[in-house]
Amino acid sequence: MDETAGPRAVMEAYASALRAGDAGLAAGLYAANGLLTSADERLSGRSGITGWHEDLLARGAVEARPSGQGNDTGRLEVSSPVGRFVVELALDASGRIGTARWLTDAEADRYQGEPLSPDDPERSSSASRSARRRR
């Protein structure tokens, strides 16, 4: 990946690799020690990330499209046979994907830091959440 490539180019290349079913190309956009997290996995390094993409893409066609970007971040919307995801990308200094967080729709929609389960003892009260939103 060209070090001058910005988040938009990286997002487009990643989305294109996913749509093409090319796990090697998708993983090649990651930094050598890149990190991929999903609901049930945390993988570091291209070989593990390549295997994760191979598993995903072996299940069927994937649709992916860029949906937002910042200075060194990007966001994709992905539909696959295993579900819909929002993928948050953070680029490293070389312009490669340093971290990719594959979030389910529920994870992407929830308030940052709020536990998913209403039974979770760490869950904050609704008054506390409202106060945080007003800040």
Secondary structure, DSSP 4 states (H G I P E B T S, - for coil): --TT--HHHHHHHHHHHHHHT-HHHHHHTEEEEEEEE-SS-EEESHHHHHHHHHHHHHTS--EEEEEEE-SSEEEEEEEETTEEEEEEEEE-TTSSEEEEEEEEHHHHHSPTT--S-TT-TTPPPHHHHHHHHH-
